[in-house]
């Protein structure tokens, strides 16, 4: 770790020495970054091996793993901790930095030294945060803090994190945050050297796309985990940490679109560098909110001593970048202006303003508790209605302009030509609006009606664009319609990858609008044999089940629900509540530790293309309070009568108590199965929610396609005659 920190400091020094064209220093700095990456990878691998070996002499392993933790989750336990996530941050940063420096090793000779210094400086900062835990010491930030004597077993991974989506969610988020550091570093290097043309954008665009895909994937995985694991029935709760991940994704989306205007028209230079600075600053803000504990969140690590340094880094990034942009305004002057409001660049700018407007609203709502406490001394929060009231209309407008933009040419389009392009998608939107009113009474929810209509407009526009391009290719080159469409997409993977992203995001927005506007939810309390009606469905609590899972030290209480509609069986599902043991304390006995420790909901779901039936349950265990207290009292007497003794006797006592604990818990489980108490159920009928996950998957695939390097035949030059012919056919001339 110390060696990695030293490598970063040397890379900063060598980069600055080489900024005047001394290549040997620049090469030395790049190799130092490579060494930093190797050292971070070695550190991460060593820590993972410690988790696999149950090396409880490391405090991190003892606090976040145990012998009962499944092997797969031992590998992911590293980033469930403060120190482990910092190591992951530094490792991904080292890999991203090495990759971009490798790609640009023969380019941007003036910019690269400064970009290298910035990336290495960030590496030194995050490595220094971990080493800070050794110097102060702050054990929470250093991943290799040892303890002696080592405990016989660890605490174990938080049960809420024992989910496949949550195993992947954190590294995806961190990687998205980190990869945005690459275009940020090159943007600052371009500003310092006044090389503010589009060359730095072309070299880092792929890294921005990778960051966007990774961060978006992480956000969706978090939503999927929330929907399936937390038991409240939703996938987005406007939690501060949820918001913190969404904001850089939105502003990063604006940046990816806006740089195309600079590449094509030499415009929006100030806007673009401001967007990437804001994106990276918001990425750091997300890291700060998770680790500082300044806002209450289920996703945060709690109060931490690393929050202060992170806040200082954010201040340096924002203030330093603002000063630099202000001093380079003369170099950032646009080469051209917008010629017409009916043009692609004009629509891109509107989309940018909508994306940034959504981010500003979310930022204000997220930080409002801090602002209110600062001004009034009382912490006040804003809830989902605030976010929904502002974000919903902006998102609806965003969907509309997402469909308009690809159909318009650069510079200008005549109103007559614009109408000919928009007529068919508009007709589709009107038909969908009428069908929505007739079939699902969407008129009762104007927001959903507009979203459905504008989504239809956008999807029709994207389809029309592909059909027209394929038709132009077929008229010139011949072949089948499918072959022509495939050829067009293959020749311009970046463009049609972007269109695929747009289609996926539109489907996602439709799913959000439908599931939030037309959801039916009901909380009911049922005994075995009782039924309740939810929407058009009859829900019957048919039977109860319970079991003890000794390997994961948990107790499972569940219910068999029978779902019928008009007397016909639709499905059966088995929602359950899982209770995990915690260590006994003065206030919590060995038996009660199972039932007052960590608990998770395993929801029942039956999905389809038009609706999800979702159910969660919580058993009423209060009837067993006296039995639990009696069992704990007996175990406490046994433990108290054997205080002291040799280590061998203590080990025998612990084995006896564990055996008696297992018997006591089994008694509760058997009593539950013999005479199940009432249970509280939440049953939701969520329309079209499956399209949220499908849309997200389509968007991710489109992003990967857009970022994927073109093949050897992907950059074939076309003749001027061919280009002119296609341009005429598409109305671009």
C-alpha distance (Angstrom), angle and dihedral (degrees) to the residues before:
residue distance angle dihedral
X1 . . .
X2 3.80 . .
X3 3.81 89.2 .
X4 3.80 91.2 52.6
X5 3.80 90.3 50.5
X6 3.81 89.8 50.3
X7 3.82 91.0 48.7
X8 3.81 90.2 55.0
X9 3.79 93.0 48.7
X10 3.80 90.7 49.4
X11 3.83 90.5 48.5
X12 3.82 89.6 54.4
X13 3.82 91.3 48.9
X14 3.81 94.7 45.6
X15 3.81 92.9 45.8
X16 3.77 92.8 53.9
X17 3.81 90.5 45.9
X18 3.79 89.1 53.7
X19 3.79 97.5 47.1
X20 3.82 91.3 99.7
X21 3.77 93.9 61.3
X22 3.79 100.8 -81.5
X23 3.79 97.2 143.3
X24 3.78 96.9 -171.9
X25 3.81 89.8 64.8
X26 3.80 92.4 47.3
X27 3.81 91.1 49.8
X28 3.80 90.3 47.9
X29 3.81 90.5 51.2
X30 3.80 91.4 50.0
X31 3.78 91.5 51.2
X32 3.79 89.8 49.7
X33 3.80 88.7 56.4
X34 3.82 88.6 50.8
X35 3.81 88.5 52.0
X36 3.79 90.0 48.9
X37 3.82 89.5 54.2
X38 3.80 91.9 49.8
X39 3.81 92.1 49.4
X40 3.81 93.1 48.3
X41 3.79 91.1 49.2
X42 3.79 90.8 50.6
X43 3.82 90.7 49.7
X44 3.83 91.8 49.2
X45 3.81 92.4 48.1
X46 3.81 91.7 48.7
X47 3.78 90.9 51.3
X48 3.81 92.0 49.0
X49 3.81 90.0 50.4
X50 3.81 88.5 52.7
X51 3.80 89.6 54.6
X52 3.80 91.9 48.8
X53 3.82 91.8 48.5
X54 3.84 92.5 48.3
X55 3.80 89.5 -123.2
X56 3.80 97.3 179.7
X57 3.79 91.6 176.0
X58 3.82 83.3 85.5
X59 3.79 109.0 77.9
X60 3.80 90.8 -145.4
X61 3.80 92.6 57.0
X62 3.81 92.8 44.6
X63 3.82 92.6 49.8
X64 3.80 98.8 44.8
X65 3.79 106.6 29.2
X66 3.79 141.3 37.9
X67 3.77 140.1 -176.5
X68 3.81 89.2 -93.9
X69 3.82 94.0 53.3
X70 3.83 109.5 108.7
X71 3.79 113.8 -108.9
X72 3.79 94.1 -115.5
X73 3.78 92.0 55.1
X74 3.81 91.6 45.8
X75 3.79 86.3 63.9
X76 3.81 91.8 51.2
X77 3.82 96.3 41.2
X78 3.81 90.4 87.2
X79 3.80 94.3 77.1
X80 3.80 94.9 43.0
X81 3.80 87.4 77.4
X82 3.78 133.7 69.2
X83 3.80 95.5 -119.0
X84 3.80 95.3 40.8
X85 3.79 92.9 51.1
X86 3.81 90.5 50.8
X87 3.80 88.9 52.9
X88 3.80 89.5 49.7
X89 3.84 90.0 49.6
X90 3.81 91.7 52.3
X91 3.80 92.9 44.2
X92 3.80 94.8 51.6
X93 3.81 90.2 44.3
X94 3.79 90.6 53.3
X95 3.82 91.4 50.3
X96 3.82 94.0 46.9
X97 3.81 91.4 46.6
X98 3.79 92.5 49.2
X99 3.80 91.6 48.6
X100 3.80 96.2 51.2
X101 3.80 92.8 44.0
X102 3.79 89.3 51.1
X103 3.81 91.4 50.2
X104 3.82 93.6 47.7
X105 3.81 98.2 38.7
X106 3.82 91.4 117.7
X107 3.81 98.0 33.8
X108 3.80 140.3 67.9
X109 3.78 94.8 23.0
X110 3.79 91.5 177.8
X111 3.82 97.2 44.0
X112 3.81 100.9 39.7
X113 3.84 97.4 69.3
X114 3.80 91.5 56.4
X115 3.80 92.9 42.3
X116 3.80 89.6 50.3
X117 3.79 91.1 50.3
X118 3.82 91.5 51.0
X119 3.80 94.3 48.0
X120 3.80 92.0 45.1
X121 3.80 89.8 46.6
X122 3.80 89.8 54.5
X123 3.80 88.9 48.6
X124 3.80 90.1 52.0
X125 3.80 90.3 49.1
X126 3.80 96.0 53.5
X127 3.79 93.3 39.9
X128 3.79 87.7 49.1
X129 3.81 90.3 53.1
X130 3.80 88.4 59.1
X131 3.80 93.7 45.0
X132 3.81 88.7 48.8
X133 3.81 85.1 72.4
X134 3.80 89.2 62.8
X135 3.78 97.3 44.9
X136 3.82 99.5 47.2
X137 3.12 91.6 16.6
X138 3.81 109.5 -114.7
X139 3.79 104.7 163.3
X140 3.80 92.2 -170.4
X141 3.82 92.4 70.7
X142 3.83 102.9 41.3
X143 3.81 113.3 75.1
X144 3.81 96.6 -158.1
X145 3.81 101.0 53.8
X146 3.80 108.5 142.2
X147 3.78 131.1 -150.7
X148 3.77 133.0 -159.5
X149 2.90 130.2 -122.1
X150 3.77 94.5 30.6
X151 3.82 114.1 -135.7
X152 3.77 119.0 -115.1
X153 3.80 91.0 -121.5
X154 3.77 138.7 9.4
X155 3.78 133.1 -116.1
X156 3.79 93.3 -109.5
X157 3.78 134.9 -132.1
X158 3.80 118.2 -57.8
X159 3.83 104.4 -94.6
X160 3.80 91.2 -132.0
X161 3.80 88.3 64.4
X162 3.81 94.3 53.1
X163 3.77 93.1 96.5
X164 3.83 127.9 104.9
X165 3.81 92.8 -126.3
X166 3.80 92.4 50.9
X167 3.79 90.5 48.1
X168 3.83 89.4 61.8
X169 3.81 100.0 30.0
X170 3.86 99.8 78.5
X171 3.82 98.1 48.4
X172 3.80 89.7 47.1
X173 3.81 91.3 53.1
X174 3.80 93.9 44.8
X175 3.79 91.8 47.4
X176 3.81 90.8 50.7
X177 3.79 91.0 50.5
X178 3.80 92.3 47.2
X179 3.80 98.4 46.5
X180 3.81 90.0 56.3
X181 3.82 85.5 64.8
X182 3.82 88.9 72.0
X183 3.84 99.3 63.9
X184 3.82 88.2 37.5
X185 3.80 92.0 56.5
X186 3.80 92.8 47.4
X187 3.80 92.0 46.1
X188 3.81 90.2 54.8
X189 3.81 90.0 46.1
X190 3.81 89.8 51.2
X191 3.81 91.0 50.3
X192 3.79 93.4 49.2
X193 3.81 92.5 49.9
X194 3.83 94.4 36.9
X195 3.82 89.1 -123.9
X196 3.80 91.6 135.7
X197 3.79 99.8 149.7
X198 3.82 119.7 113.2
X199 3.82 96.2 -87.6
X200 3.82 94.3 96.7
X201 3.79 88.7 49.4
X202 3.80 93.1 54.5
X203 3.80 91.1 50.7
X204 3.80 95.5 49.5
X205 3.81 102.6 31.4
X206 3.78 92.4 96.7
X207 3.81 91.1 52.8
X208 3.81 89.8 51.3
X209 3.81 89.9 51.4
X210 3.80 91.1 48.5
X211 3.81 89.7 50.4
X212 3.81 90.5 49.0
X213 3.82 92.9 50.0
X214 3.81 94.1 45.9
X215 3.79 94.5 46.3
X216 3.80 92.7 45.3
X217 3.81 91.0 48.8
X218 3.79 90.0 50.7
X219 3.81 91.8 51.1
X220 3.81 92.8 50.2
X221 3.81 92.5 46.7
X222 3.79 88.9 52.3
X223 3.80 90.0 51.7
X224 3.80 91.1 48.4
X225 3.81 90.2 50.9
X226 3.79 91.5 49.4
X227 3.80 91.7 49.7
X228 3.80 93.7 49.9
X229 3.79 104.7 31.6
X230 3.81 114.8 30.3
X231 3.79 96.9 59.5
X232 3.81 98.4 -138.8
X233 3.79 94.8 107.5
X234 3.80 102.7 -118.7
X235 3.77 139.7 95.6
X236 3.81 100.3 -150.0
X237 3.78 126.5 34.9
X238 3.84 102.4 169.7
X239 3.79 88.4 -112.6
X240 3.86 112.5 173.9
X241 3.80 93.5 -114.4
X242 3.81 91.5 45.6
X243 3.79 88.2 52.6
X244 3.80 91.1 46.9
X245 3.80 90.7 60.3
X246 3.81 94.4 44.0
X247 3.82 96.7 53.1
X248 3.83 98.6 63.0
X249 3.80 89.0 43.7
X250 3.81 91.0 55.4
X251 3.80 95.1 45.4
X252 3.81 89.8 42.9
X253 3.81 87.9 54.2
X254 3.80 89.0 53.7
X255 3.82 90.0 49.5
X256 3.81 93.9 51.0
X257 3.81 90.4 52.7
X258 3.78 96.3 40.3
X259 3.81 96.3 53.6
X260 3.80 88.5 61.9
X261 3.80 88.0 65.3
X262 3.80 90.3 53.2
X263 3.79 91.7 48.1
X264 3.80 93.9 48.4
X265 3.80 102.0 33.9
X266 3.81 108.3 13.9
X267 3.82 90.7 -118.9
X268 3.82 138.4 127.3
X269 3.81 95.7 34.5
X270 3.80 94.4 147.5
X271 3.78 90.2 44.8
X272 3.80 93.0 50.8
X273 3.80 97.4 50.7
X274 3.81 88.7 44.6
X275 3.80 90.7 52.2
X276 3.80 94.9 51.5
X277 3.81 91.3 46.3
X278 3.82 89.3 50.6
X279 3.81 91.4 46.6
X280 3.78 93.3 53.1
X281 3.81 93.0 41.9
X282 3.81 89.7 52.3
X283 3.81 89.2 49.0
X284 3.79 88.6 55.5
X285 3.81 89.2 45.8
X286 3.80 89.4 55.7
X287 3.79 89.4 51.7
X288 3.81 89.7 48.3
X289 3.81 95.3 50.0
X290 3.81 92.2 50.7
X291 3.81 93.0 50.3
X292 3.79 106.5 31.4
X293 3.80 100.5 59.8
X294 3.83 91.4 -142.7
X295 3.82 90.6 131.1
X296 3.78 127.5 41.8
X297 3.80 112.3 -112.7
X298 3.78 137.7 151.2
X299 3.82 87.0 -133.6
X300 3.82 98.6 52.8
X301 3.80 126.6 100.7
X302 3.82 92.1 -135.5
X303 3.78 130.8 -120.3
X304 3.80 110.2 -9.0
X305 3.79 139.4 175.7
X306 3.81 92.6 -134.8
X307 3.81 92.8 69.4
X308 3.81 93.3 82.9
X309 3.82 96.4 55.8
X310 3.82 90.5 45.1
X311 3.80 90.6 52.8
X312 3.79 89.6 50.5
X313 3.82 90.3 51.5
X314 3.81 90.8 51.4
X315 3.80 89.8 51.0
X316 3.82 91.6 50.2
X317 3.82 91.6 49.0
X318 3.81 95.3 47.5
X319 3.81 99.5 39.9
X320 3.79 96.0 38.4
X321 3.81 92.7 47.9
X322 3.81 92.6 46.3
X323 3.80 91.8 52.3
X324 3.80 91.5 47.4
X325 3.82 93.0 48.9
X326 3.80 90.5 49.0
X327 3.82 91.0 51.9
X328 3.81 91.7 49.7
X329 3.79 99.0 47.7
X330 3.79 91.4 113.6
X331 3.81 90.8 57.1
X332 3.80 92.4 44.0
X333 3.77 95.0 57.4
X334 3.82 110.7 131.3
X335 3.78 117.9 -107.3
X336 3.81 92.2 -144.7
X337 3.78 140.5 16.0
X338 3.78 132.3 -131.7
X339 3.79 105.7 -82.7
X340 3.79 98.0 -164.1
X341 3.77 140.3 7.1
X342 3.81 86.9 -131.2
X343 3.80 96.5 68.9
X344 3.77 139.0 98.2
X345 3.81 94.8 -108.6
X346 3.80 90.5 52.4
X347 3.81 91.6 53.4
X348 3.80 90.9 45.7
X349 3.78 89.1 54.7
X350 3.82 91.1 50.3
X351 3.80 89.9 50.3
X352 3.79 89.3 49.9
X353 3.79 91.8 52.1
X354 3.81 90.9 49.3
X355 3.81 92.5 50.0
X356 3.78 92.6 47.3
X357 3.82 90.7 44.8
X358 3.80 90.4 55.1
X359 3.81 90.1 48.8
X360 3.81 93.0 49.7
X361 3.81 91.3 50.5
X362 3.81 91.2 49.5
X363 3.81 91.5 46.4
X364 3.79 91.9 51.8
X365 3.80 93.2 48.1
X366 3.80 92.0 46.2
X367 3.80 95.7 49.7
X368 3.81 95.6 37.0
X369 3.84 93.4 98.1
X370 3.81 89.6 57.8
X371 3.80 92.8 45.3
X372 3.80 93.2 48.0
X373 3.80 91.8 48.5
X374 3.80 91.0 49.5
X375 3.80 93.8 49.6
X376 3.81 102.4 34.9
X377 3.79 104.8 18.0
X378 3.81 89.5 -121.0
X379 3.79 124.0 98.8
X380 3.78 112.0 -130.3
X381 3.76 126.5 178.2
X382 3.79 135.6 -157.1
X383 3.78 119.5 -136.3
X384 3.79 136.5 -146.6
X385 3.85 93.3 -75.5
X386 3.82 89.6 65.9
X387 3.79 93.3 51.2
X388 3.80 93.6 42.0
X389 3.81 93.5 50.3
X390 3.81 92.6 55.6
X391 3.79 104.6 29.3
X392 3.82 97.6 45.4
X393 3.84 98.8 63.8
X394 3.81 91.5 42.3
X395 3.81 90.9 50.2
X396 3.81 91.1 49.6
X397 3.81 90.9 52.4
X398 3.80 89.7 46.2
X399 3.81 91.4 56.9
X400 3.82 90.7 51.4
X401 3.81 95.3 50.9
X402 3.80 90.6 43.4
X403 3.80 86.0 66.0
X404 3.79 96.2 42.9
X405 3.81 97.8 49.8
X406 3.83 101.4 65.1
X407 3.82 92.4 50.2
X408 3.79 95.7 57.3
X409 3.79 126.2 80.1
X410 3.77 126.2 -127.6
X411 3.83 118.1 -90.0
X412 3.81 101.4 9.5
X413 3.80 146.0 -11.1
X414 3.79 124.3 -164.3
X415 3.81 115.1 -118.0
X416 3.79 90.3 -118.3
X417 3.80 92.2 53.0
X418 3.79 91.4 44.8
X419 3.80 91.3 53.7
X420 3.80 91.9 49.7
X421 3.80 88.2 54.2
X422 3.81 94.8 45.4
X423 3.82 99.6 41.0
X424 3.81 98.9 85.0
X425 3.84 96.3 44.9
X426 3.80 89.0 46.0
X427 3.80 91.5 53.9
X428 3.81 90.1 50.4
X429 3.82 90.4 50.1
X430 3.81 91.8 51.9
X431 3.81 92.0 49.6
X432 3.81 91.3 49.9
X433 3.81 90.7 49.3
X434 3.82 91.1 53.0
X435 3.80 92.1 46.2
X436 3.82 91.1 48.9
X437 3.79 91.6 53.0
X438 3.80 93.1 47.2
X439 3.80 100.3 40.5
X440 3.80 105.2 34.1
X441 3.82 104.7 13.2
X442 3.81 90.4 -117.0
X443 3.80 88.8 166.1
X444 3.82 86.4 81.4
X445 3.81 87.4 65.7
X446 3.83 108.3 43.0
X447 3.80 92.3 -177.5
X448 3.80 92.6 56.1
X449 3.82 91.0 44.5
X450 3.80 91.7 54.2
X451 3.80 91.7 44.7
X452 3.82 92.4 52.1
X453 3.80 91.8 46.9
X454 3.80 96.4 46.2
X455 3.80 90.8 43.9
X456 3.80 89.5 54.7
X457 3.81 88.8 48.5
X458 3.80 91.8 52.3
X459 3.79 96.1 45.2
X460 3.81 90.2 47.8
X461 3.81 90.4 49.0
X462 3.80 92.4 50.9
X463 3.80 91.2 47.2
X464 3.80 91.3 47.5
X465 3.80 90.9 51.3
X466 3.81 91.9 53.4
X467 3.81 92.9 45.4
X468 3.81 92.7 50.4
X469 3.80 93.3 46.9
X470 3.81 91.9 47.8
X471 3.81 90.3 47.2
X472 3.80 92.0 52.8
X473 3.80 90.6 49.8
X474 3.80 91.9 48.1
X475 3.81 93.4 50.4
X476 3.78 89.5 54.3
X477 3.79 103.8 35.4
X478 3.82 103.0 21.5
X479 3.78 123.8 -142.3
X480 3.80 132.7 114.0
X481 3.80 125.8 -41.1
X482 3.79 91.6 -113.6
X483 3.78 92.3 47.6
X484 3.80 91.2 49.6
X485 3.80 92.1 49.4
X486 3.80 90.9 48.5
X487 3.79 91.4 49.4
X488 3.80 92.7 49.5
X489 3.79 92.1 50.2
X490 3.80 92.9 45.6
X491 3.80 92.5 50.4
X492 3.80 92.6 51.9
X493 3.77 105.8 29.3
X494 3.78 93.7 156.2
X495 3.80 93.5 55.8
X496 3.78 97.6 44.7
X497 3.78 92.2 39.7
X498 3.79 85.0 59.4
X499 3.80 90.9 49.5
X500 3.80 89.0 51.4
X501 3.80 89.0 52.6
X502 3.81 89.6 51.7
X503 3.81 91.6 50.8
X504 3.81 91.9 49.8
X505 3.81 93.7 48.2
X506 3.81 90.6 48.6
X507 3.81 90.7 53.0
X508 3.80 88.9 48.5
X509 3.81 91.2 52.5
X510 3.81 90.9 48.8
X511 3.80 90.0 52.9
X512 3.80 91.5 49.3
X513 3.80 91.8 49.0
X514 3.81 93.7 47.6
X515 3.80 97.4 43.0
X516 3.80 94.3 45.8
X517 3.81 97.3 41.8
X518 3.80 100.8 41.8
X519 3.79 103.7 28.7
X520 3.79 118.0 133.6
X521 3.80 114.0 -152.5
X522 3.78 130.7 176.1
X523 3.80 134.4 176.2
X524 3.81 112.9 -151.4
X525 3.80 137.0 171.3
X526 3.79 113.2 -141.3
X527 3.77 140.1 178.2
X528 3.77 120.1 -148.3
X529 3.81 107.7 -73.1
X530 3.81 96.1 23.9
X531 3.82 124.3 118.1
X532 3.80 138.4 -156.0
X533 3.80 134.4 -169.8
X534 3.79 120.9 -121.6
X535 3.78 115.9 179.8
X536 3.83 104.4 -48.2
X537 3.79 94.1 -23.2
X538 3.80 133.3 94.8
X539 3.81 112.7 -143.6
X540 3.82 117.7 -160.2
X541 3.81 125.4 -170.6
X542 3.80 95.2 -139.5
X543 3.83 103.0 172.7
X544 3.80 145.0 -20.8
X545 3.77 131.3 -125.3
X546 3.79 136.4 -173.5
X547 3.78 137.3 -179.6
X548 3.78 143.1 173.0
X549 3.78 118.1 -123.7
X550 3.78 105.3 -158.8
X551 3.79 95.6 -178.5
X552 3.81 94.4 59.6
X553 3.84 93.8 28.2
X554 3.76 95.4 -124.1
X555 3.79 141.0 126.0
X556 3.80 120.8 -138.7
X557 3.82 124.1 -154.5
X558 3.78 115.4 -176.5
X559 3.76 146.3 163.9
X560 3.79 135.3 -139.2
X561 3.81 108.8 -134.0
X562 3.79 122.6 -166.6
X563 3.82 114.5 -153.5
X564 3.81 117.7 -159.2
X565 3.78 135.2 173.9
X566 3.79 122.2 -161.9
X567 3.79 88.7 -14.3
X568 3.80 93.2 -54.4
X569 3.81 121.6 117.0
X570 3.80 111.4 -112.1
X571 3.79 101.2 174.5
X572 3.78 146.2 -48.6
X573 3.78 124.2 -124.0
X574 3.78 137.5 -174.9
X575 3.83 112.9 -145.2
X576 3.79 114.1 -179.0
X577 3.77 144.4 179.6
X578 3.81 117.9 -133.1
X579 3.81 121.5 -155.2
X580 3.80 120.7 -161.7
X581 3.78 125.7 -156.0
X582 3.80 120.8 -110.3
X583 3.78 127.5 -166.2
X584 3.80 114.7 -83.5
X585 3.82 117.5 -106.7
X586 3.77 137.0 175.2
X587 3.79 89.3 -81.1
X588 3.80 99.9 34.8
X589 3.78 123.4 56.0
X590 3.78 127.3 -152.2
X591 3.81 93.8 -98.4
X592 3.78 97.7 39.7
X593 3.79 87.9 48.5
X594 3.78 88.2 75.6
X595 3.78 93.8 53.8
X596 3.80 101.8 38.5
X597 3.78 96.9 40.3
X598 3.78 128.3 82.1
X599 3.81 115.6 -33.5
X600 3.78 133.3 -175.3
X601 3.78 134.3 -167.6
X602 3.77 120.3 -127.2
X603 3.77 101.3 -160.7
X604 3.77 127.3 -150.1
X605 3.79 114.6 -126.2
X606 3.75 136.2 -179.5
X607 3.79 109.5 -176.3
X608 3.76 132.5 -168.7
X609 3.79 139.4 161.7
X610 3.80 92.9 -88.9
X611 3.80 105.1 32.2
X612 3.79 148.5 3.1
X613 3.79 122.4 -137.4
X614 3.79 105.4 -152.3
X615 3.82 129.0 -176.8
X616 3.81 136.6 178.3
X617 3.79 128.1 -179.4
X618 3.79 138.9 -159.8
X619 3.83 117.4 -166.8
X620 3.80 120.3 -139.6
X621 3.82 101.4 -120.2
X622 3.81 95.7 168.8
X623 3.82 90.1 101.1
X624 3.82 88.5 69.1
X625 3.81 96.5 52.5
X626 3.81 94.9 103.5
X627 3.81 92.8 45.6
X628 3.81 90.9 48.9
X629 3.81 92.5 48.4
X630 3.82 91.9 49.3
X631 3.81 91.8 50.9
X632 3.81 92.2 47.2
X633 3.80 90.5 49.0
X634 3.81 90.9 54.7
X635 3.79 92.2 48.6
X636 3.80 91.4 47.5
X637 3.81 90.6 54.5
X638 3.81 91.1 51.3
X639 3.79 91.3 48.4
X640 3.82 92.6 46.2
X641 3.80 94.5 49.3
X642 3.79 91.1 58.4
X643 3.80 101.7 49.8
X644 3.77 113.2 149.2
X645 3.79 120.2 5.6
X646 3.77 131.8 131.4
X647 3.84 122.0 -50.9
X648 3.80 89.0 -104.4
X649 3.81 90.6 54.4
X650 3.80 91.0 47.4
X651 3.78 90.3 51.7
X652 3.80 90.8 50.2
X653 3.80 89.8 49.4
X654 3.80 92.0 51.7
X655 3.80 90.6 49.6
X656 3.82 90.3 50.6
X657 3.79 92.8 48.2
X658 3.81 91.2 49.1
X659 3.80 90.1 51.5
X660 3.82 92.2 48.3
X661 3.79 90.6 45.6
X662 3.79 89.5 54.9
X663 3.80 91.1 49.7
X664 3.81 91.5 49.3
X665 3.77 93.7 50.2
X666 3.80 89.5 47.4
X667 3.82 89.2 55.0
X668 3.82 90.0 56.0
X669 3.79 91.2 47.8
X670 3.81 92.4 50.0
X671 3.80 91.2 48.2
X672 3.82 89.6 50.8
X673 3.79 93.1 51.9
X674 3.81 92.9 45.0
X675 3.81 95.1 51.1
X676 3.82 112.1 7.9
X677 3.82 115.1 -154.7
X678 3.82 121.6 -138.2
X679 3.79 117.8 -74.1
X680 3.78 132.8 -151.6
X681 3.79 114.8 -126.9
X682 3.77 133.8 -168.7
X683 3.80 112.0 -160.0
X684 3.80 121.8 -174.2
X685 3.76 132.8 -176.2
X686 3.80 105.5 -156.5
X687 3.82 116.3 -172.2
X688 3.81 119.0 -139.1
X689 3.80 94.4 -12.9
X690 3.80 91.6 138.8
X691 3.81 88.3 67.8
X692 3.78 88.6 65.3
X693 3.80 90.2 66.8
X694 3.81 93.2 38.2
X695 3.80 91.7 49.8
X696 3.79 91.2 48.0
X697 3.82 91.1 50.5
X698 3.83 90.9 50.0
X699 3.81 90.6 49.6
X700 3.80 91.8 50.2
X701 3.81 91.6 49.4
X702 3.80 89.8 49.5
X703 3.80 90.8 49.9
X704 3.80 91.3 50.2
X705 3.82 90.3 49.3
X706 3.80 91.6 50.0
X707 3.81 92.1 48.7
X708 3.81 96.0 42.6
X709 3.81 113.1 107.6
X710 3.82 112.5 -108.5
X711 3.78 118.1 -108.1
X712 3.77 124.9 -116.8
X713 3.76 90.7 -87.1
X714 3.76 95.6 42.3
X715 3.78 95.0 87.5
X716 3.76 101.5 47.7
X717 3.73 112.5 150.6
X718 3.78 118.0 -121.4
X719 3.75 124.5 -146.9
X720 3.77 121.5 -103.1
X721 3.78 89.8 -115.1
X722 3.78 91.9 53.6
X723 3.81 91.7 47.6
X724 3.79 92.2 48.7
X725 3.82 91.6 47.6
X726 3.80 93.0 51.4
X727 3.80 90.6 44.8
X728 3.78 91.4 54.2
X729 3.80 92.0 46.9
X730 3.79 91.6 50.8
X731 3.79 94.5 43.9
X732 3.77 92.7 -117.2
X733 3.83 96.8 122.2
